[in-house]
Structure formats: C-alpha cells, structure tokens
Amino acid sequence: MAVNVGLDIGANGVRAVALDIGKQPPVIRRIGQVDIERGAVVAGEIVDAAAVTDAVSRLWKEAKLPKRRIVLGLANQRVIVRQVDVPRMSEVELAEALPFQVQEYIPIPVEETFLDFVPIEEFTTPEGEPMLSILVVAAQRDMVETLLSAVGAAGVTPVAIDLQAFGLIRALFYGEFDLETTTAVVDIGSGVSQVVLVRAGEPRFIRLLQMGGEDFTSALVDGLDLTWAEAEDLKRQVGVTPVGGDSSALSASLPVEEEHASPLEARAVTILDRQAEKFIDEVRGSVNFYLGQADEPTLSRIIVSGNGARLPHLANRLGDVLGARIEPARVIEGLNTGKLSEGEVAAMQPIIPVPVGLALWEG
C-alpha cells in the first residue's frame, strides 16, 4: 500500500490527508484537521514553532496518521516563483546548471535558497535555438529549515516539500489535460492566497498574494470595534454584497425592519465590500498580466478553494469582475473516499485540495 500524507499548515489550522496512491482511483485512508493558535503562522510563515509542533502532534494523534511518506506544503512571501526561458537540455543537466541559469531572475542570492523547477513547454527562437520555458521555485533556506524543525519536533519527517500551488493543480486537474482553455485557480487562505493560471493541466503562472480571509476579519475588528471571534461570526453571517446587489440599500440610516439588516450588519457589508474590491483587484491584476503575456484574451473558468472562499458572495463577485464562470473546488469526484463517508469529506471540500494534491506527489 503506497500511502502518502499531504500536510498543509495554515494560519488557522493544520490539516492532512492520507492517500493510497497505489490504487486507481487513489483512496482516501485518513483525513484530519486541528486548530492552531492564532498568530502562530502569519502569512504562511511560522512565527511560533512550538505552537506548530503542538498542532502537528495533536493532528497525528487524533487522525491516527502514518508517519512515513509525508509531503509538506509551502506557500508564503519568501517563496519566489518565476518563469524563465533557458537553453533546452536534459532535466539532469538543467538541475546542475539551474543556479547559473536563473540567478539574475531571483532577487536574493541563489545560495540562500532551495531551488527547483517545473518544465512548461519547449520552443524554438527565430534564430533556430531550441529553448525551454520553466517555472523556477526559490524558497529561502532559513524559512524552510524553520518549518522542517517545527514539524520534525512532532516526530514527523517529510520525504518532500512541495509548493502548495503544484498540489492544487494535481488535486483539481487530476487526469484532465484540456489543451485549448486557460483556467484560474484562486485559493483564498487565511493569510496567503494563491493565483494559479493553468493550461493543459500544467501551471503557467503562479502568484502568491499576502491577502486572505484574515484581512476581512481584521477590517471588521478595526472598523466596528469587535473582538476577533465576533468579527469572524459577523463576516460569515453577512458576506459581501451579491452580484447585482446594491450595498447602499443596506444603509444604516434606513429602518431595520424594511431592509432586514441591522445597522451593524449594514456597516459590516460596507467594510467587507471595500476589502473585497482590494482583493479582487489583486487577483484581476495577476490574471490580466498572464493573459497579456501569453496573448490569451480570456479565461474559461475560475476554480475557487480555501477557507476564505466561504465568505458569502465573494466568489461570484470575483467571477463577475473577471468575466468567467465560477466553480467550487471539487476533489471527491476523482478519488475513492474509502471507509469515509462522502459527507465527511464534503464538509472539508474547500480546504482539502491542497493536502490531497500534496499527497498525490510521486517524486
């Protein structure tokens, strides 16, 4: 039984999926999630290693996860992803030459990073030189070592560290290789969101945004003088203005009985709308940059995932602004849920694409 465990450490929880990749379709053997102390992980980076160690230990104990073949996900602002064109060569040759080929594209010394790459496509220059487009990933060494130390203290030793974005693609495009369309995957995490442009089942562009669900909560805390827990509850209750709606209709000056919203809820929607505009502008900028570079005028669809995607009406607002249909992330359809009920897995549907994709790693 070839079981991998995908481990995703986020700002508000640690989650893992044990997946038997020796079966077709792969079988979910275990699934689990535990909360983590707020502030222990900020924008995808560990701040309190002891709290992370404790959360990972609890997760393994509660979910009864195997301690072998762990694949750990990575996503924060200290991970740099760049598309680079290099002379065509074998993967072995490229791995050896990578530091010299990409050092001018990485804004920090390459010796201070762990480097990896993913081939995108081959092409030939007008002069006839064979070239290869690659996505280069450079992760700062001290950040990676801190992560490994925190996880290792819980008795968990990863066999690999993988970019969360790559895991997302494996989970959401399992067996799908549409050559004609471009899809945007927008994973809205607590402190970090990921925008991934995908074509033919492969990543073509990746951008990490230092924005997420916590920014919406924080805006309510600051704007309405609420506790964090109160702001979280209110956020989930009211959401942003629906597509075609008018936030001014919820003006606090109007009678509550006419609008079915309290003055507090009306003010909350206004605050959340402002934050949504900032977030959508960042996503739109990333998508338009790729489409302009790739000379591809439109998207076929946007797949949304992550806890932040649960904010009412945000995903539809995103699709409306970008002019593409919205789909929720679904991974159950390509997997066997084993002894778990589909209801158990469906309850975690927005947040399991990353750990499922990490568990699909094959080295």
Order of alpha helices (4+ residues) and beta strands (2+ residues): beta-beta-beta-beta-beta-alpha-beta-beta-alpha-beta-beta-alpha-beta-alpha-beta-beta-beta-alpha-alpha-alpha-alpha-beta-alpha-beta-alpha-alpha
